[in-house]
């Protein structure tokens, strides 16, 4: 797994990369998962996961083109949290908790 973000980002690897790794492990992927991180320029965020076999490879890439999606998520969370008390995550906001 490789992730790239802007040069000013403090954490490496990002929380998103670590969450992706944990999700793969919890889903039953038992091989070691190496995580590499790059910090350069003004990259909003790119996460790449690759699966390599003897005859082929599969690569999944998510690229944020700008910070608009993050801003929309923050606004959605701000509207959702109004009137609530406690400790919540975006999983709560999006109704993903089980």
PyMOL commands that set and color helices and strands:
alter all, ss='L'
color gray80, all
select helices_A, chain A and resi 15-26+68-81+90-93
alter helices_A, ss='H'
color red, helices_A
select strands_A, chain A and resi 2-5+36-39+45-52+57-64
alter strands_A, ss='S'
color yellow, strands_A
deselect
rebuild
show_as cartoon
